[in-house]
Amino acid sequence: MKVRINVRKPYDVIIETGIINEIAAYFPTYIRGGTAAVITDDNVFALYEPAVRKSLENAGFNVISYAFKNGENHKTTDELFKILNFLADNKVTRSDFIIALGGGIAGDMAGFAAGIYLRGIRYIQVPTTFLAAVDSSVGGKTAVNLGAGKNLAGLFYQPEAVICDPETFRTLDDVTFADGVSEVVKHGFIADEELFRCLSGKTRSEYMKNIVEFISRNIKIKGGIVAADEFEKGKRQLLNFGHTAGHAIEKCTNHAVSHGQAVAAGMIIMSRAAYKKGFCDCDFSQEIAAAYFDFPNVFNMNFCAEKLYEAALSDKKRSGVKINIIIPERIGKCVIKEIEAIELLEIFKLGLEKD
C-alpha cells in the first residue's frame, strides 16, 4: 500500500507487513550509497536495529547507530545535542541521511536533528508504533520538549519517505497500542464519521486484522489536511483536537500518562465543556470513550483544573492572550474557535465535571 503526501516536497508513505527486514529496497531511488545514521531509542534498538542494519549494509550503505533512553522525559535539548554531536563526530555530510526508527519520540528528535544539522540533511521515517504510523511520522512536525512544556522547540521538516511495517506493532504492550487507537479515534471524529462509527468496542486483534487499511485511511485523512495547510496556519489546527488539555495532562503527570491516553482524556474534557458552554448541541464524551478498549484508568483520574490551566498557558497554540481550541460540531466535523486564554480555566472545570 502506498499513500502520497502532496506537500511542497511530496513523498510516499509505504505500508506493508514484513518489510522491516528489507527496508533499503523501499527507499526513494535517489538515495543510494553513503552513510545511514539510525536514530532510535534503546528498546527499539534491541528489537529492530539489527534487521535494519543488515538490510542497509547489504544495500551498500555505511551504517552508524545512536540509541537514547526510551521515554518522553528524554525528548530534550540535551539529548538533541548529543545526537548532533554524534552526527558530527561520525563526519555525516549533506549527501548522507538519517533514519528515524521507532515511535513518535524517535521520529520527532531524529527529524529535528536532520532539519538543523548542516542546515538540513535528508531523513526517512520508519515508525514502529501504531501511534507514530498514523500520526507523527507524517506531516513534517519535529520537536523536543522544554521545561515549560511539550514540543516547544521544533520545526516543520518533511521526510523523504515513510516506511511502515505493521508487524512491529506486535511487540507493543496494550496501552502503547491503544495510544495509536487514540489518534485513529481523533481522525475519525474530526473528519470521517464512517470511520469513527466503526471503532466502538473494537479490540486490538480486530485492528490488527485490517491494520494496513486502518493506517492508510488515517494517513489519507491527515495527509489531506497537511497538504491544505502544511505549516499549521489554519485547517491543520483541527488535528489538535484534545491536545490542549492532553499536553497539560502530560506535563502535570510528568508524562506518567502517555500521549495517547492524555489526548483521549483531552477530547472527552473538550466535548463535555463545549456542550456545557453551548458551543455544540451534543455531548460526545461517552461516544468517544466507547471507542477505546484499554484506557479505563485515565478516564477515571481526577485532574486539577487549575493545574491543567497553568500548564496550558505554555502551550504553543497560544497567541498572546488568546488561544485556539478545537470544538466538536458533530461527529466527523470539528471547528477552530479562538477564545481568551483565561477562559480555559472554566473550560477545564466544566470538562472535568462528570455529571
Salt bridges, closest charged atoms under 4 A:
ASP12 OD1 - ARG4 NH1 3.12
GLU49 OE2 - ARG53 NE 2.79
GLU57 OE2 - ARG53 NH1 3.22
GLU72 OE2 - LYS75 NZ 3.79
GLU72 OE2 - LYS150 NZ 3.06
ASP108 OD2 - LYS75 NZ 2.61
ASP135 OD1 - LYS222 NZ 2.98
GLU160 OE2 - LYS9 NZ 2.69
GLU167 OE1 - ARG170 NE 3.22
ASP174 OD1 - ARG204 NH1 2.82
GLU183 OE1 - LYS186 NZ 2.68
GLU183 OE2 - HIS243 NE2 3.70
GLU183 OE2 - HIS259 NE2 3.68
ASP192 OD2 - ARG217 NE 3.12
GLU193 OE2 - ARG197 NH2 3.25
GLU194 OE1 - ARG217 NH2 3.41
GLU232 OE2 - LYS141 NZ 2.98
GLU250 OE1 - LYS150 NZ 3.12
GLU250 OE1 - HIS255 ND1 3.87
GLU250 OE2 - HIS259 ND1 3.01
GLU287 OE2 - ARG197 NH1 2.99
GLU306 OE2 - LYS349 NZ 3.61
ASP315 OD1 - LYS317 NZ 2.83
GLU329 OE2 - LYS333 NZ 3.12
GLU340 OE2 - LYS322 NZ 2.51
GLU346 OE1 - LYS277 NZ 2.94
GLU353 OE1 - LYS276 NZ 3.46
ASP355 OD2 - LYS276 NZ 2.78
